[in-house]
Amino acid sequence: MNKRTGIIIAIIILVFGGLIGISIFQHQQESQASETEEEIELETSAYGITIPTLAAIESLTGTIDYSKYDVASIVPSNEFSGNFSENMKGNPKAHVVLYEYADYQCEHCAAMNPYLNAILEEYGDQVALVFRTYIMPYHTHGVITAAAANAAALQGYWAEFKDIVFANQNEWFYAKESEMLDYLDKYFTAASGGKGDLKQFHQDMQSEAVKQKIAFDMGISDKADLKWTPSVYVEDKFMNQKEIGGTYDDFLQAIRDEIDARLSKTAK
């Protein structure tokens, strides 16, 4: 073999090898894309009931036009929210409405919950709170607890269920998937005073309406330019904990000050 022939053969080998490499790369990319699509649609029955993945819920938010919704207003039930009303505690006609964006598995949300309840009790019918779900991707039980809370809402026990789930967060935070349904059943029974329908509770947790409601809340949260959970707004004003600083009491006092300022305007 002369030198020229050897060079030609080498070039052919390099080109052929490159084509094989490109083909393998493209196949890998196609496989990864296919796996991603499957992951988005995947649902898990590891909890004993079928619950959608967070990816499946997030995929729904892209199908909703949020430009028509004001995040600083109570959003009426609609087809995109699964025909759910806002999860609300307090007087729907209150002069001032707080908007909380939170994750049921968020430790800071659990710690904040009794403080916000105290404010609602303090102001009575003048102040109400709207709770919107925003699930962190690293919270493995975020979806099922949100599904359970909305299922409880359908039977009229959302506020009670929320408080019990947050109060007992240490009990279920690291629970196995196979244990979660028992915990949630226990909390729902307590929230409903034993009057709730457990069978319906399970059916609603798996429903398209509940899935749609969680997705709608997630999209509204994105529109609100969420910073972290819990994020609290007094009407349209974001109460920035990092700027306010101090303790929970300091933060709650800042919320009270903002409420008082707004209530004084309504009184004029």
C-alpha positions in Angstrom: 0.0 0.0 0.0 1.5 3.4 -1.0 1.3 6.4 1.2 -1.5 8.1 -0.9 -3.7 5.0 -0.7 -3.2 4.9 3.1 -4.3 8.5 3.5 -7.5 7.9 1.4 -8.4 4.9 3.5 -7.8 6.8 6.7 -10.1 9.6 5.5 -12.8 7.1 4.6 -12.5 5.5 8.1 -12.7 8.9 9.8 -15.8 10.0 7.7 -17.5 6.6 8.2 -16.8 6.7 12.0 -18.1 10.3 12.2 -21.3 9.3 10.5 -21.7 6.4 13.0 -21.0 8.8 15.9 -23.6 11.3 14.6 -26.2 8.5 14.2 -25.6 7.3 17.7 -25.8 10.8 19.1 -29.1 11.5 17.3 -30.5 8.2 18.5 -29.5 9.1 22.1 -31.2 12.5 21.7 -34.3 11.0 20.3 -34.4 8.4 23.1 -34.0 11.1 25.7 -36.7 13.2 24.2 -39.0 10.1 24.1 -38.2 9.4 27.8 -38.9 13.0 28.7 -42.3 12.8 27.0 -43.1 9.6 28.8 -42.0 11.1 32.1 -44.4 14.1 31.7 -47.3 11.7 31.1 -46.3 9.2 33.8 -48.6 8.7 36.7 -47.7 6.8 39.8 -49.8 4.4 41.9 -47.1 3.9 44.5 -49.3 5.8 46.9 -52.1 3.2 46.6 -54.0 5.6 44.3 -53.0 7.1 41.0 -51.4 10.5 41.3 -49.9 12.6 38.5 -46.3 13.6 38.5 -45.3 17.2 39.0 -44.1 17.2 35.4 -47.5 16.2 34.2 -49.1 19.0 36.2 -46.6 21.6 35.0 -47.2 20.6 31.4 -50.9 21.7 31.8 -49.9 25.3 32.8 -48.6 25.9 29.2 -52.1 25.4 27.9 -53.7 28.2 29.9 -53.8 31.9 29.0 -53.1 33.6 32.4 -53.1 37.1 30.9 -56.8 37.4 31.6 -56.4 36.7 35.4 -55.5 39.3 38.0 -53.3 37.6 40.6 -54.3 40.3 43.1 -57.9 39.4 42.8 -60.0 36.4 43.8 -60.2 34.3 40.6 -63.7 32.9 40.0 -64.0 29.2 39.2 -63.4 28.4 35.6 -62.8 25.5 33.3 -59.0 25.9 33.5 -59.1 25.7 37.3 -61.1 22.5 37.2 -64.1 24.6 38.1 -62.7 25.0 41.6 -63.1 28.2 43.6 -60.1 29.7 45.3 -59.1 27.9 48.5 -60.0 30.6 50.9 -60.2 31.2 54.6 -62.2 34.0 55.9 -64.9 36.4 54.6 -65.1 36.3 50.8 -66.2 40.0 50.9 -63.3 41.1 53.3 -61.9 44.5 52.7 -58.3 43.1 52.5 -57.3 39.8 51.0 -53.9 38.1 51.7 -52.6 35.8 49.0 -50.3 33.0 50.2 -48.3 30.9 47.8 -47.2 27.8 49.6 -46.3 24.1 49.4 -47.8 21.7 51.9 -44.4 20.0 52.3 -42.5 23.3 52.8 -41.3 23.6 56.4 -41.4 27.4 56.5 -45.0 27.3 55.2 -45.9 25.0 58.1 -44.2 27.4 60.5 -45.9 30.4 59.0 -49.4 28.9 59.1 -50.4 29.5 62.7 -49.2 33.1 62.4 -51.3 33.8 59.4 -54.3 32.1 61.2 -53.7 34.5 64.1 -54.0 37.5 61.8 -57.2 36.2 60.3 -58.6 35.7 63.8 -57.4 39.1 64.9 -59.1 41.0 62.0 -62.2 39.0 61.8 -64.4 39.6 58.7 -62.2 42.5 57.5 -59.4 40.2 56.3 -59.4 36.9 54.3 -56.6 34.6 52.9 -56.4 32.9 49.5 -54.1 30.0 49.4 -52.5 29.0 46.1 -50.4 25.9 45.7 -46.8 26.1 44.4 -45.0 22.8 44.7 -41.2 22.6 45.0 -39.6 19.9 42.7 -37.6 18.4 45.6 -40.7 17.8 47.7 -41.6 14.2 47.0 -45.0 14.4 48.6 -45.9 17.9 47.3 -48.4 16.7 44.7 -50.3 14.1 46.8 -50.8 16.5 49.7 -52.0 19.2 47.3 -54.3 16.7 45.7 -55.6 15.7 49.1 -56.2 19.3 50.2 -58.2 20.0 47.1 -60.1 16.8 47.5 -60.9 17.9 51.0 -62.0 21.3 49.6 -64.6 19.6 47.5 -66.3 18.3 50.7 -65.9 21.7 52.4 -63.0 20.9 54.7 -60.0 22.6 53.1 -59.1 25.0 55.8 -59.3 22.4 58.6 -57.3 19.9 56.5 -54.6 22.5 55.7 -54.1 23.3 59.3 -53.9 19.6 60.3 -51.5 18.7 57.5 -49.2 21.6 58.4 -49.4 20.9 62.2 -48.4 17.3 61.6 -45.8 17.8 58.9 -43.0 16.3 60.9 -45.0 13.0 61.1 -45.3 12.5 57.3 -42.5 14.6 55.8 -40.2 11.6 55.4 -42.9 9.0 55.1 -42.7 6.2 52.5 -45.1 6.6 49.5 -46.9 3.5 50.7 -47.6 5.2 54.1 -48.9 8.5 52.8 -52.5 7.6 52.0 -53.0 6.3 55.6 -51.7 9.6 57.0 -53.9 11.7 54.7 -57.0 9.6 55.5 -56.3 10.2 59.2 -56.0 13.9 58.7 -59.1 14.1 56.5 -61.1 12.2 59.1 -60.0 14.6 61.8 -60.6 17.6 59.6 -64.1 16.5 58.8 -64.9 15.4 62.3 -65.5 11.9 61.0 -68.2 13.2 58.6 -66.2 13.1 55.4 -66.6 10.5 52.7 -63.2 8.7 52.4 -64.1 6.8 49.2 -65.1 10.1 47.5 -61.9 11.7 49.0 -59.8 9.1 47.2 -61.7 9.4 43.9 -61.4 13.2 44.0 -57.6 13.1 44.7 -57.2 11.2 41.4 -59.6 13.4 39.4 -58.8 15.5 36.4 -60.5 18.5 38.1 -58.0 18.3 41.0 -55.1 17.9 38.6 -56.3 20.9 36.7 -56.7 23.0 39.9 -53.2 22.3 41.0 -51.8 23.2 37.6 -53.9 26.4 37.6 -52.5 27.5 40.9 -48.9 26.7 39.8 -49.4 28.9 36.7 -50.9 31.8 38.7 -47.9 31.5 41.0 -45.5 31.9 38.1 -47.4 34.9 36.9 -47.1 36.4 40.4 -43.3 36.2 40.0 -43.0 33.9 43.0 -39.8 34.4 44.9 -40.0 31.5 47.3 -42.5 29.6 49.5 -44.2 30.8 51.5 -44.7 34.1 49.6 -47.3 36.4 51.1 -49.0 39.3 49.4 -51.3 41.9 51.0 -53.5 42.5 48.0 -50.9 43.4 45.3 -48.0 44.2 47.7 -45.3 41.5 48.1 -44.2 41.2 51.7 -40.5 40.5 51.3 -39.3 38.7 54.3 -35.6 39.2 53.4 -36.1 43.0 53.2 -38.2 43.1 56.4 -35.8 40.9 58.3 -36.1 40.0 62.0 -38.3 37.3 63.5 -41.7 35.9 62.4 -43.2 38.5 64.8 -41.5 41.3 62.9 -42.7 39.9 59.6 -46.3 39.5 60.9 -46.2 43.1 62.3 -45.2 44.3 58.8 -48.2 42.5 57.4 -50.5 44.0 60.0 -49.1 47.5 59.3 -49.9 47.0 55.6 -53.4 45.7 56.4 -54.0 48.7 58.7 -52.9 51.1 56.0 -55.4 49.6 53.5 -58.2 49.4 56.0 -57.8 53.0 56.8 -58.3 53.9 53.2 -61.5 51.9 53.0 -62.8 53.7 56.1 -62.6 57.1 54.4 
